[in-house]
Structures are given as structure tokens and as C-alpha cells.
Amino acid sequence: METARLAALVHGLEYGVAFLLALVSVAYLRQQRSTAWRGSSGAARRLILPSFEPMLWGFVGLSGTYATYFAVTLSRGYTGPGPGPYACVYNEAIYQGEHFHVVFVAVFLYQKSVSVPAISRTLVLTLLLLVSPVGLMGLASALRSSPDTDGYVFQLQYAIAVFARLVLVLFFLRLACRPLARANINVVRELCGFALVFYALGGVSMQLSYHAIREGNAHLETWSVYVHIARSCWISLAPFFVWRVLIADTAHWRGLSVRALHLDTDRASVQEIMSAEGLHILLEMHRRNLIDFAHLEWHQRLGAGGSATVYRGTLHSSLDVAIKVYTPQEISEAIVAEFSHEVGFWGVLRHPNIVSFYGLCVCPPMICLVAELCRGSLDDLLSCTSPLSPLVELCYMLDAVRAVAFLHSFSPPLLHRDIKAANYLLDATNHRVKLSDFGESRVADVQRMSVRGTVEYMAPEMIDGKRGAASYATASDVFSLSMTLWDILHPRQFKYPRGTKNHMHIFTLVLDGARPPLRDTLSPALRKLLVAAWAPAAIDRPSAASMVTILASLLEDETARLAMALERETMPTTGAELVDALIDANRGIRDKFEAVRVGNALLETGHLHDVKHARSFQNSPRIQYTWQPSARRSSLLAFALDDDGRCKCPLHGQGLGTASKPSKRRYRLYKKQRSAVEMLLEPETDDDETMMWGDDIHVRDTLAQ
């Protein structure tokens, strides 16, 4: 009985130590994660994947349950069922709990991903390996018919235990001799060596106990207890080896996104994207857009779609971002390379009407695209609003067209291929419309592409594509853009009769020349623009750049009338006062967001000026604005002028002005240096705009508040 009590005490201490080590691991992980969010690269390297944390909590729960059991039973004097056939079952249940986390991690290394199904499979296999011997021993004990059969039952239980241990020994020997591609070979072999020492001590202890019971030898029983104590002390160190494996496996998944960039580009020839040279350019740009998961803090979910979920997050504890999360069934280098296509396109685009992209984060079981946090989509706004004021309509339309014109200004042009209101987002700061979702984007250097896009926005030449392929050029984007402009002009209306939901019917209508109806109050200039933009023949459609010119001219006329009315009513004023005046002027501007967008339109057209000529329009009581251009010429503060003396306020109104210097923080995102690759991809535009797009704009200055 004293031996049984000593064994129970040793088990209690063993599980107690394992419980404390696992709990310390979780606390250490939380502390390092908090430090990494503040920008510590050292803390980031010491983190494990977030999907591994539930494993640690599972180990905490298991070891804590065993430790609590022994604490309670020892306090009440219970040390087990005593001699008999069920004693082996009891001891086996305790033994299998000792190395559960070691076996779990080893089995987990054979999974191809770290998704929830992979973890579930690992749990099932681990339980099958460890619970089966206990169940078989219990079944053998239940088959005992009389005391005369105790010897046979004992030998059967011994054989079951030996077989179970032999299976695990062979499993770890194979893992040590043929390490997997995951984790680090040396670390995996350390885990295997640790497990084999444990099984060796367990085997010696089991042999001594078996012969001590068979022969009634107290000396062997004493030595069995000593070896048992050594085994318990040894296995209590398991959390340390498990942690090392998880760290190494995390490093493997971190490196996966980098290795994906070096995949053989021969397969690019069978893709639609571009030549191998073009793919190399995009991947060269993409290499700097990798984000370590340790620097990304997650908050609430913002929305979910068919293939992705969007969360709000914080990058480096300072920058609010939107995290677009994909959860493929497996994350391999090929999967990451597929996502790098969208990242490659998005990463080279820097423009006020393109959603700012911050990087790709591979955080198994998730692949995340980290981008600027916006208020919502244009489609959501239009679906729950009444008709907009003509001035706000022009602002949104001009933003949408400028984004497409920027894509088409590259040589060869970049094609979005899925332009629609749902893919335009609203800037949270300036309420500027920005284009996003470049998953279907391509470079226009191939003759035919697979058919992509949304039914109501597809150009006739795309619908008429044969065998899933179609001729796609900038004119096809212009057609989709015209449908988006129609959405802005006709919110909450249907393009085609409500009963027309069949895709083939819509295709037939479009090919037959049917187009959405235009309202009677639409200006002749806008009517002419839309009719030209959705012309049946691609060659008859205007370019996006020419559409920008037309819309900018219309915006100039509208803002001139508004400026004349406001200038009579207001003297030099603050941004907040001007916002209130715009809302109260009974001109259809309904809230401060629209007022800020109109304020930037007034800056862009040169009717309004910031007294320092240094920023875009802001809803602030501290920033002064004036209607008088003469005031800015004579002001001692007029330092933000071009070399030829021109005011930069129009550029700031478009969002093209040089970004102000970000405030100092504990951690600052690195400043992007322009490479030769970026210069190759520079758009062909006017000198002023090319200069502004090429300038290094800190991501903190596009912070979505």
C-alpha cells in the first residue's frame, strides 16, 4: 500500500509540473504576442501560430485534470483499485495520459495543414493510439470468469501493453529516421529521442513490475518504483520539447510564403496572367509585402462572403486595417503562390482611388490579405440610400473612373475584369471611392482570357466568348464601369426587369442591345457619356482617361456654382464650419462624410484653399480655409507651392498631395524604397500625377479612423 501511495504521489507531482509548464507556456505566449504587436521582432520570432494555442490549452486541461484527480484522491487516502485485474487498466490509463501531448504533436506533424479538420484528425488518431490499449485491457478484465483465470488475463494485458508500446516506438523511430518537411529536422529528432527514452524507461519499469508480480519479488518491485519515478520526472519535461517543435513548425509556415515566391515560373505559361518576365516583376514587388502574423492583432468580424471573411484588425499596434481571410482546405506552397497573384497586382498599385494594400499574411489555417480599413462598399451605400445630390454623384463617379484610368495607364494596361459597385469601397477619412478586389485582374498582353465577372456588368464581347474564353481589353472594363456609374445615378433600382433573374436571359438582352433605363432628369452630358461607354462595339467606347476629362469638367461646373453661393455666405472659415454650412445649405448633402468629399472637390477644382496649402479637406475646427486665391499668394504661410508658384491644393483635393510626416511611434513601418521594378511599372500620366503617385506615401497617412 505504501508503494501504491508513493506511485500516486509521484504521478500527482508529475502532472502538476506538466500543468504548470503548460500554463507558463500559454502565459509566455500571450506576453510575447502583446510585445510583438508593439513591434518587437524578437518577440515575433518567439511566437507560435495562433492555431497552436488551443493545443496548449488542451494540454493544460488534460494535465490539470490528472493533477486535480491525484490531489483529491491522495487527500482522501485512495491509491487505486488495489491488486487485481483492474489494477493494470488503472495504471495504463494513467500511463497513456503522461505522453498524450508528445504523441499528439508527433501525429500532427504528418498533417498537411494546421486547419481545424487537421487538428481534429490528429486528435482522433491520438486517442485511437492511446485509448485502445486501455479499452482492450478493460475488455480482458471483463472476460475474467474465475480467480483461476487471473494469470491468463494478466498475461493478455501484458501482451497488449507491450504491443501498444512497440507500435509507438516504431512510429517515433520512423519519424526520427525519415523526418517530414515540416518543422526542423533536429528539433523533430530531439522530440523523437525524448519519446524513445520515455518508452525505454517505461519498458524497463513494466518488465520489473511484471516479474515482481509473477515472482513475488519485493526487491524487483522496489526497483520498479525507482524506474517509475525516473520515468515520471523525465516525461514532466515534455512541454519544453513540445514548445520547441511548435516554434519550429511555426518557422516552417512562416517560410512557406517566402518559398512560394521562388516557385518555378514555368507554369506561368499555362496561366492567363502574363509572361514569365511579368510574373517575376510582380513577385519581386510582392516579396516586400509579407506580414508576420505576430504583428497582426485581430478584432471583430466585419462581414463574410462566399470565399472570404473580413475582420477588423491592427497592424503593429498603430494602424487600423481590414483583414480579408481565406481558409483553403490545405495551405501549400502552390496555394500561397496562387494568392500571390492578387497580391502581386495589388502591391504595385498606389493611388488615391485604389484601396491601400499592406501585405500578405500566411497564418495557417488562414491566408490573409491586409488592406486599408474602409467604411463599407459603394454597393452597400447605394442599396440603402435615396438618390444622391448631383455633386456627390459626380464625385463618386469621378473617383470610380479615375481608379480604372489609373489601371489602364500602365503599359501594357492592367485589366480589373470584375468592376462593379460591390468592389468599390468608401474611404473612412475622406469618403473617397476606392477600387479593390484584384483577384481577377490580368495584364492585357494575351489575346484571349477565361470569362470572369458579374453577369449584369459583363461586356457583350465577354458574354459572346467561346468555350469559356473571350477577347478582353480595356473597353470591356469600360463597359463594366458604365454599369457601375449607372448604379451611382440610380440607387436601389434594377438594371433589367425584376423578373429577369436568369443569367442566359440577361446575356441575350445585352447581346440584343438592351441597356438599363436612364432617368429623365439626367443631364445630356452624362447621358451621352453612359451611352457611349456601354456601346455594343468595343471600339466605339471611350477610354477611361477621356471619361475622367469629361467628368472633371462637369465637376468643375457644379463646384463653381456651389462655391459662388457659399462664398457670399461664409468668410474664411474652419473645416468644421464649412461642413455644417454644406449640410445646412439644402443642396442634398446629407452628412459629414459627403460634406468632406464635396470639400475635397472644392479644393480639387481650385475654388477652396487651405491657408497652408498642405493638406486635403478635413472636418476640423482648427484648420482654416479661404475662398480667396489672392490671400494665399500674399500669405507668409504659403510654402506648399510648386516650383513655378502654383498652389498644390487641387492635388491635395484629389488625394495626390505629398503625405505629411507621420508622428513618431514606438514602431514605424519601414519606408518603401522605389526599385527598378517599380520604375518599369510606372503609369504613363502627366508629370504632376506621375510624381505624386511615385512618391513614398507612408501607410499611416491613409489610416482609416
C-alpha positions in Angstrom: 0.0 0.0 0.0 2.9 2.3 0.7 4.3 1.6 -2.8 0.9 2.5 -4.3 0.7 5.7 -2.3 4.2 6.6 -3.4 3.4 6.0 -7.0 0.2 8.1 -6.7 2.3 10.9 -5.2 4.8 10.7 -8.0 2.1 10.9 -10.6 0.5 13.8 -8.9 3.8 15.7 -8.8 4.4 14.8 -12.4 1.1 16.0 -13.7 1.3 19.1 -11.5 4.7 20.0 -13.0 3.3 19.4 -16.6 0.3 21.5 -15.8 2.4 24.4 -14.5 4.8 24.2 -17.5 1.9 24.2 -20.0 0.2 27.1 -18.2 3.5 29.1 -18.2 3.8 28.4 -21.9 0.3 29.9 -22.5 1.2 32.9 -20.3 4.5 33.4 -22.1 2.8 33.2 -25.5 0.3 35.9 -24.5 3.0 38.1 -23.2 5.2 37.7 -26.3 2.2 38.3 -28.5 1.5 41.6 -26.8 5.1 42.6 -27.2 5.2 41.6 -30.9 2.1 43.8 -31.5 4.1 46.7 -30.4 6.8 46.0 -33.0 9.3 43.7 -31.3 10.9 41.5 -33.9 12.5 39.3 -31.2 9.1 38.6 -29.6 7.7 37.9 -33.1 10.3 35.1 -33.6 9.3 33.5 -30.3 5.7 33.2 -31.1 3.8 30.2 -32.3 0.9 30.1 -34.7 -2.4 31.3 -33.2 -4.0 27.9 -34.2 -1.5 26.2 -31.9 -2.7 28.0 -28.8 -5.8 25.7 -28.4 -3.4 22.8 -28.3 -1.6 24.3 -25.3 -4.9 24.9 -23.6 -5.8 21.3 -24.3 -2.5 20.1 -22.6 -3.3 22.5 -19.7 -6.7 20.9 -19.3 -5.5 17.3 -19.5 -2.6 17.7 -17.1 -4.7 19.8 -14.8 -7.4 17.2 -14.7 -5.0 14.4 -13.8 -3.2 16.7 -11.2 -6.6 17.6 -9.6 -7.6 13.9 -9.5 -4.4 12.8 -7.7 -4.6 15.8 -5.3 -8.2 14.8 -4.3 -7.6 11.0 -4.1 -4.4 11.4 -2.1 -6.1 13.7 0.4 -8.8 11.0 0.9 -6.4 8.1 1.0 -7.4 6.5 -2.3 -4.5 5.0 -4.2 -6.2 2.9 -6.9 -8.3 -0.3 -7.2 -5.6 -2.4 -5.5 -4.3 -5.8 -6.6 -6.4 -7.5 -9.2 -7.1 -7.5 -12.9 -8.3 -3.9 -13.0 -5.1 -2.6 -11.5 -3.4 -2.9 -14.9 -6.3 -0.9 -16.5 -5.9 1.8 -13.9 -2.2 2.1 -14.3 -2.4 2.0 -18.1 -4.9 4.9 -18.1 -2.5 7.0 -16.0 0.4 6.0 -18.2 -1.3 6.9 -21.5 -2.1 10.4 -20.1 1.5 11.0 -19.4 2.6 11.1 -23.0 -0.6 12.3 -24.7 0.8 15.7 -25.8 4.0 14.1 -27.1 2.1 11.7 -29.3 -0.4 14.3 -30.4 2.3 16.7 -31.7 4.2 13.9 -33.5 1.0 12.7 -35.2 0.2 16.4 -36.0 3.4 16.7 -38.0 2.0 14.2 -40.5 -0.9 16.5 -41.4 -0.6 18.7 -44.5 -2.2 21.7 -42.8 -3.0 23.2 -39.5 -6.7 23.6 -40.2 -9.4 22.6 -37.8 -10.1 19.3 -39.7 -6.3 18.5 -39.5 -6.3 19.1 -35.7 -9.5 17.0 -35.4 -7.9 14.2 -37.4 -4.8 14.4 -35.1 -7.0 14.2 -32.0 -8.9 11.1 -33.3 -5.7 9.3 -34.3 -4.0 10.1 -31.0 -7.0 8.9 -29.0 -7.1 5.7 -31.1 -3.4 5.0 -30.3 -3.7 5.8 -26.6 -7.2 4.8 -25.6 -7.3 1.5 -27.5 -4.8 -0.3 -25.1 -6.8 0.9 -22.1 -10.1 -0.4 -23.7 -8.6 -3.7 -24.6 -7.2 -4.2 -21.1 -10.6 -3.4 -19.7 -12.2 -5.9 -22.0 -9.7 -8.5 -21.0 -10.5 -7.9 -17.3 -14.2 -8.1 -18.0 -13.7 -11.6 -19.6 -12.3 -12.9 -16.3 -14.6 -15.8 -15.3 -13.0 -17.0 -12.1 -9.9 -16.4 -10.0 -8.2 -19.3 -11.8 -8.1 -17.2 -15.0 -6.3 -14.2 -13.4 -3.0 -15.4 -14.7 -4.2 -15.6 -18.3 -5.8 -12.2 -18.0 -2.7 -10.7 -16.6 -0.5 -12.2 -19.4 -3.0 -10.9 -22.0 -2.9 -7.4 -20.5 0.8 -7.5 -20.5 0.9 -8.5 -24.2 -1.5 -5.7 -25.1 0.7 -3.2 -23.2 3.9 -4.5 -25.0 2.3 -4.3 -28.4 1.0 -0.7 -27.8 4.4 0.5 -26.7 6.1 -1.3 -29.6 3.8 0.5 -32.1 4.7 3.9 -30.6 8.4 3.1 -30.6 8.3 2.1 -34.3 6.3 5.3 -35.0 8.9 7.6 -33.4 11.8 5.6 -34.9 10.3 6.2 -38.4 9.8 9.9 -37.6 13.4 10.2 -36.5 14.9 8.3 -39.4 12.6 9.9 -42.1 11.8 13.4 -40.8 9.0 15.3 -42.6 9.3 18.5 -44.5 7.6 20.4 -41.7 9.3 21.9 -38.6 13.1 21.5 -38.2 14.8 18.1 -38.6 16.9 18.4 -35.5 14.0 19.6 -33.3 11.8 16.7 -34.5 14.6 14.2 -33.8 15.0 15.8 -30.3 11.3 15.1 -29.7 11.7 11.5 -31.0 14.7 10.9 -28.8 12.9 12.3 -25.8 9.9 10.0 -26.5 12.2 6.9 -27.0 13.9 7.5 -23.7 10.5 7.7 -22.1 9.4 4.4 -23.7 12.7 2.8 -22.7 12.2 3.7 -19.1 8.5 2.6 -19.3 9.6 -0.7 -20.8 12.1 -1.3 -18.0 9.6 -0.3 -15.3 6.9 -2.6 -16.9 9.3 -5.6 -17.1 10.4 -5.2 -13.5 6.8 -4.8 -12.3 5.7 -7.9 -14.3 8.4 -10.1 -12.9 7.9 -8.7 -9.4 4.2 -9.7 -9.5 4.9 -13.1 -11.1 7.7 -14.0 -8.7 6.5 -12.1 -5.7 9.9 -10.4 -5.5 9.9 -7.2 -3.3 13.4 -6.2 -4.5 12.2 -6.0 -8.1 9.1 -4.1 -7.1 11.3 -1.5 -5.3 13.5 -1.1 -8.4 10.3 -0.9 -10.5 9.3 2.1 -8.4 12.6 3.8 -8.8 12.5 3.5 -12.6 8.9 4.6 -12.5 9.9 7.8 -10.6 12.7 8.4 -13.2 10.2 8.0 -16.0 7.8 10.4 -14.4 10.5 13.0 -13.8 11.6 12.6 -17.5 8.1 13.0 -19.0 7.4 16.1 -16.9 9.8 17.9 -19.3 7.6 17.2 -22.3 6.1 20.7 -22.5 9.6 22.0 -23.2 10.1 19.7 -26.2 6.6 20.2 -27.5 7.1 24.0 -27.4 10.3 23.7 -29.4 8.5 21.6 -32.1 5.7 24.2 -32.3 8.2 27.0 -32.7 10.0 25.1 -35.4 6.7 24.3 -37.2 5.7 28.0 -37.0 9.0 28.9 -38.6 8.2 26.4 -41.4 4.8 28.1 -42.1 6.4 31.5 -41.9 8.9 30.5 -44.6 6.2 29.0 -46.7 5.1 32.4 -48.0 8.7 33.3 -48.9 9.4 30.0 -50.6 6.2 30.3 -52.7 7.8 33.3 -54.3 10.6 31.2 -55.6 8.4 28.5 -57.2 9.3 27.6 -60.8 7.7 30.1 -63.1 7.4 27.7 -66.0 3.8 27.1 -65.1 3.1 30.8 -65.8 3.0 29.9 -69.5 -0.3 28.0 -69.0 -1.8 30.7 -66.9 -3.5 33.8 -68.2 -1.6 36.3 -66.2 1.4 37.2 -68.2 4.8 36.1 -69.4 7.4 34.6 -67.0 9.1 38.0 -67.1 6.0 39.8 -66.0 5.4 37.2 -63.2 8.9 37.8 -62.0 8.3 41.5 -61.8 5.1 41.0 -59.7 6.8 38.6 -57.4 9.8 40.9 -57.0 7.3 43.6 -55.8 5.4 41.1 -53.7 8.5 40.0 -51.7 8.4 43.1 -49.6 4.7 42.8 -48.9 4.8 39.8 -46.5 3.5 40.5 -43.0 4.4 38.3 -40.0 1.3 37.1 -38.2 2.8 38.2 -34.9 2.4 41.8 -35.9 -1.3 41.5 -36.7 -3.9 41.9 -34.0 -7.4 40.7 -34.7 -10.7 42.4 -33.6 -14.3 41.9 -34.6 -15.7 40.4 -37.8 -16.9 42.9 -40.3 -18.6 40.7 -42.9 -18.5 37.4 -44.7 -18.7 36.4 -48.4 -18.7 33.3 -50.4 -14.9 32.7 -50.3 -13.6 35.0 -47.6 -14.4 36.7 -44.3 -13.3 40.2 -43.4 -12.1 41.2 -39.9 -11.1 44.5 -38.4 -7.5 44.4 -37.1 -4.5 46.4 -36.0 -1.1 46.2 -37.6 1.9 47.0 -35.3 -0.5 48.2 -32.6 -0.9 51.5 -34.5 -2.6 51.0 -37.9 -6.2 50.0 -38.2 -6.6 47.6 -41.1 -9.1 45.3 -42.8 -8.1 41.6 -42.8 -9.5 39.6 -45.7 -9.3 35.9 -44.6 -9.3 32.9 -46.8 -9.3 29.4 -45.4 -8.4 26.9 -48.0 -8.6 23.2 -47.1 -4.8 22.9 -47.3 -2.1 25.6 -47.3 0.8 24.5 -49.6 3.4 26.5 -51.4 1.2 26.2 -54.6 -1.8 27.7 -52.8 0.3 30.6 -51.5 1.6 31.2 -55.0 -2.0 31.4 -56.3 -2.8 34.1 -53.7 0.4 35.9 -54.6 -1.1 36.7 -58.0 -3.7 39.1 -56.4 -1.0 40.4 -54.0 1.4 41.0 -56.9 -1.1 43.2 -58.7 -2.4 45.0 -55.7 1.0 45.5 -54.2 2.2 47.7 -57.1 -0.8 50.0 -57.2 -0.6 53.2 -55.2 -3.3 55.7 -56.0 -5.9 57.7 -54.0 -8.7 55.8 -55.6 -7.1 52.3 -55.0 -7.6 50.7 -51.6 -4.1 50.7 -50.0 -2.6 47.3 -49.7 -0.3 46.5 -46.8 0.7 42.9 -47.3 0.0 39.1 -47.4 0.0 37.2 -44.1 0.2 33.4 -44.1 -1.2 32.3 -40.7 -2.3 28.6 -41.1 -5.0 27.6 -41.5 -5.7 31.1 -43.0 -4.2 33.2 -45.7 -4.9 36.9 -45.1 -4.8 40.0 -47.3 -4.2 43.0 -45.2 -5.5 46.3 -46.6 -6.8 49.7 -45.7 -9.8 49.8 -43.4 -12.7 51.5 -45.2 -16.3 52.3 -44.1 -18.0 49.9 -46.4 -18.7 49.2 -50.0 -20.3 51.5 -52.5 -22.9 48.9 -53.2 -24.0 48.8 -49.6 -24.3 52.6 -49.6 -26.4 52.7 -52.7 -28.6 49.8 -51.6 -29.8 51.8 -48.5 -29.9 55.4 -49.7 -32.1 57.7 -51.6 -30.8 59.4 -54.8 -27.6 61.3 -54.2 -27.2 65.0 -54.9 -25.7 65.8 -58.4 -22.5 67.0 -56.9 -22.0 63.9 -54.8 -22.8 61.7 -57.8 -20.1 63.4 -59.8 -17.6 63.0 -57.0 -18.3 59.2 -56.7 -18.3 58.7 -60.5 -15.1 60.6 -61.0 -13.4 58.6 -58.2 -14.6 55.3 -59.8 -13.4 56.3 -63.3 -10.0 57.6 -62.0 -9.3 54.2 -60.5 -9.9 52.4 -63.8 -8.0 55.1 -65.7 -5.0 54.5 -63.5 -5.0 50.8 -64.1 -5.3 51.3 -67.9 -2.4 53.9 -67.8 0.2 51.1 -67.4 1.9 49.6 -70.4 0.6 47.1 -71.1 -2.7 48.1 -69.4 -3.8 46.3 -66.2 -7.3 44.9 -66.5 -9.5 44.6 -63.4 -12.1 42.3 -65.1 -14.6 42.5 -62.2 -15.6 46.1 -61.9 -18.8 46.6 -60.0 -20.2 48.7 -57.2 -19.5 45.9 -54.7 -15.8 46.1 -55.4 -15.6 49.9 -54.7 -15.1 50.8 -51.1 -15.5 54.2 -49.3 -12.5 55.7 -47.6 -13.2 56.2 -43.9 -11.4 59.6 -43.8 -12.2 61.4 -47.0 -15.2 59.4 -48.1 -13.4 58.9 -51.4 -14.4 55.9 -53.6 -11.7 53.3 -53.9 -11.3 50.2 -56.1 -10.5 46.9 -54.5 -10.5 43.1 -55.1 -7.9 42.4 -57.7 -8.3 38.6 -57.7 -9.4 38.5 -61.3 -7.0 41.2 -62.6 -4.8 40.5 -65.6 -2.3 42.2 -67.8 -3.6 42.9 -71.3 -0.9 41.1 -73.2 -2.8 38.0 -74.1 -5.4 37.7 -76.9 -7.9 35.6 -75.0 -8.8 35.1 -71.4 -11.2 32.9 -69.4 -14.6 34.5 -68.9 -14.8 36.3 -65.5 -17.0 38.9 -64.0 -20.5 39.5 -62.7 -23.4 38.9 -65.0 -25.0 42.4 -65.1 -21.6 44.1 -65.6 -20.2 41.8 -68.4 -19.5 43.4 -71.8 -21.0 41.8 -74.9 -17.7 40.6 -76.1 -17.2 38.7 -72.8 -20.7 37.2 -73.0 -20.0 36.1 -76.6 -16.8 34.3 -75.6 -16.4 30.8 -77.0 -15.5 27.8 -74.9 -15.1 29.8 -71.7 -12.6 32.2 -73.3 -13.1 35.7 -74.6 -11.3 38.7 -76.0 -10.8 41.1 -73.2 -9.4 44.6 -73.4 -9.7 48.0 -71.7 -13.0 48.5 -73.4 -14.5 45.6 -71.5 -13.6 47.3 -68.2 -15.1 50.5 -69.5 -18.4 48.7 -70.2 -18.4 47.3 -66.6 -17.6 50.8 -65.4 -20.6 52.3 -67.2 -22.8 49.9 -65.3 -21.2 51.0 -62.1 -21.9 54.6 -63.0 -25.5 53.7 -63.7 -25.7 52.2 -60.1 -24.5 55.6 -58.7 -27.0 57.5 -60.7 -29.9 55.1 -60.0 -29.5 53.7 -56.4 -31.9 50.9 -55.3 -33.1 50.4 -58.9 -32.9 47.3 -61.2 -31.0 47.4 -64.4 -33.3 45.0 -66.1 -36.9 43.9 -65.3 -37.2 42.3 -61.8 -38.3 39.0 -63.3 -35.1 38.8 -65.3 -33.0 36.7 -63.0 -31.9 34.0 -65.4 -28.3 34.6 -66.5 -28.8 33.4 -70.0 -31.8 35.8 -70.4 -29.7 38.7 -69.3 -26.9 37.7 -71.7 -29.5 37.6 -74.5 -30.8 41.1 -73.6 -27.2 42.6 -73.6 -26.3 40.9 -76.9 -29.5 42.3 -78.4 -28.6 45.8 -77.4 -30.7 46.2 -74.3 -29.3 48.6 -71.7 -30.6 49.9 -68.3 -33.0 52.8 -68.5 -31.8 56.3 -67.8 -33.8 58.7 -65.7 -35.4 61.7 -67.4 -33.6 64.3 -65.2 -30.2 63.1 -66.2 -28.0 65.8 -67.8 -27.4 65.4 -71.6 -23.6 65.2 -71.0 -23.9 62.3 -68.6 -26.5 60.5 -70.8 -24.2 60.8 -73.8 -21.2 59.5 -71.7 -23.0 56.4 -70.5 -24.5 55.6 -73.9 -21.0 55.8 -75.4 -19.4 53.8 -72.6 -21.8 50.8 -73.0 -21.8 50.8 -76.8 -22.2 47.3 -78.3 -18.9 47.6 -80.2 -15.8 47.8 -78.0 -14.1 50.1 -80.5 -16.9 52.7 -80.1 -16.4 53.1 -76.3 -14.4 55.9 -74.9 -11.2 55.3 -72.9 -11.3 55.7 -69.1 -8.9 58.6 -69.4 -11.3 60.5 -71.7 -14.2 59.8 -69.2 -12.1 61.4 -66.5 -11.7 64.5 -68.5 -15.5 64.8 -69.2 -16.5 64.1 -65.5 -13.8 66.5 -64.2 -15.3 69.2 -66.5 -18.8 68.5 -65.2 -17.5 68.6 -61.6 -15.8 72.0 -62.3 -19.2 73.4 -63.3 -21.0 72.1 -60.3 -18.4 73.2 -57.8 -18.3 76.7 -59.4 -22.0 77.2 -58.7 -21.6 75.9 -55.1 -18.6 78.0 -54.4 -20.3 81.2 -55.6 -23.2 80.5 -53.3 -21.1 79.6 -50.3 -18.6 82.5 -50.8 -21.4 85.0 -50.4 -22.4 83.4 -47.1 -19.1 82.5 -45.5 -15.8 84.3 -44.9 -12.6 82.4 -44.3 -13.7 79.5 -42.1 -12.7 76.3 -40.5 -13.3 72.8 -41.9 -15.9 72.0 -39.3 -17.8 75.2 -40.0 -17.8 74.6 -43.7 -19.1 71.0 -43.2 -22.0 72.4 -41.3 -22.6 75.0 -44.0 -22.6 72.4 -46.7 -25.1 70.2 -44.8 -27.4 73.2 -44.0 -27.3 74.6 -47.5 -30.2 72.4 -48.6 -28.2 71.1 -51.6 -28.7 67.4 -51.0 -25.5 66.9 -48.9 -26.8 64.7 -46.1 -24.0 64.0 -43.7 -20.5 65.0 -42.8 -18.9 62.2 -44.9 -20.5 63.6 -48.1 -19.6 67.1 -47.0 -15.9 66.1 -46.6 -16.0 64.6 -50.1 -17.5 67.8 -51.5 -14.9 69.9 -49.6 -12.2 68.0 -51.4 -13.9 68.6 -54.7 -13.9 72.3 -54.0 -10.1 72.0 -53.3 -9.6 70.0 -56.4 -11.3 72.5 -58.7 -9.4 75.4 -57.1 -12.4 77.2 -55.6 -11.3 76.5 -52.0 -7.9 76.7 -50.4 -6.2 75.5 -47.2 -4.4 78.6 -45.8 -1.2 76.5 -45.5 -1.8 74.6 -48.8 -0.6 71.5 -47.1 -3.4 69.0 -46.7 -6.7 67.7 -48.1 -10.1 68.9 -46.7 -10.7 67.9 -43.2 -13.7 68.2 -40.8 -11.6 70.0 -38.2 -12.3 73.2 -36.1 -8.5 74.0 -36.2 -7.8 74.0 -39.9 -8.6 77.3 -41.8 -9.8 77.5 -45.4 -10.3 80.5 -47.6 -12.2 81.2 -50.9 -9.7 84.0 -51.9 -6.8 82.8 -54.0 -5.2 86.2 -53.5 -4.9 85.5 -49.8 -2.8 82.5 -50.4 -0.4 84.4 -52.6 0.3 87.1 -50.0 0.3 84.8 -47.0 3.6 84.2 -45.2 2.4 80.6 -44.8 2.2 79.9 -48.5 5.1 77.5 -48.5 3.4 74.5 -50.1 3.6 75.7 -53.7 5.1 74.1 -56.8 8.4 75.4 -58.1 6.5 77.6 -60.6 4.4 79.0 -57.8 1.2 77.0 -58.4 -0.9 76.1 -55.4 -1.0 72.4 -54.5 -4.5 72.5 -53.1 -6.0 70.8 -56.2 -3.6 67.9 -55.8 -4.4 67.6 -52.2 -8.1 67.6 -53.1 -7.6 64.6 -55.3 -5.5 62.9 -52.6 -2.3 63.2 -54.7 -0.5 65.6 -52.4 2.7 64.7 -50.7 1.8 62.9 -47.4 2.6 64.7 -44.2 5.3 63.3 -42.0 3.8 60.7 -39.7 4.0 61.2 -36.0 6.7 59.3 -34.1 5.6 56.0 -32.7 7.1 53.2 -30.8 7.2 51.1 -34.0 7.2 52.5 -37.5 6.5 50.7 -40.7 9.6 50.6 -43.0 9.7 53.2 -45.7 9.4 51.6 -49.2 12.3 52.4 -51.5 11.5 52.6 -55.2 13.1 49.8 -57.1 13.9 49.4 -60.8 10.9 47.1 -61.0 8.6 49.9 -59.8 10.0 52.3 -62.3 9.3 49.8 -65.1 5.6 49.6 -63.9 5.1 53.4 -63.6 2.0 54.6 -65.3 2.1 56.9 -68.3 0.5 60.1 -67.0 1.1 63.8 -66.7 4.2 64.8 -64.9 2.5 66.1 -61.8 0.4 63.0 -61.3 3.3 60.6 -62.0 5.4 62.4 -59.5 2.7 62.2 -56.8 1.9 58.5 -57.5 5.6 57.7 -57.4 6.3 59.5 -54.1 6.7 57.4 -51.0 3.5 57.8 -49.1 3.5 56.4 -45.6 0.7 54.0 -44.9 0.0 55.7 -41.6 -1.3 58.7 -43.5 -4.0 56.6 -45.1 -5.1 55.5 -41.6 -8.8 54.7 -41.6 -10.3 56.1 -38.5 
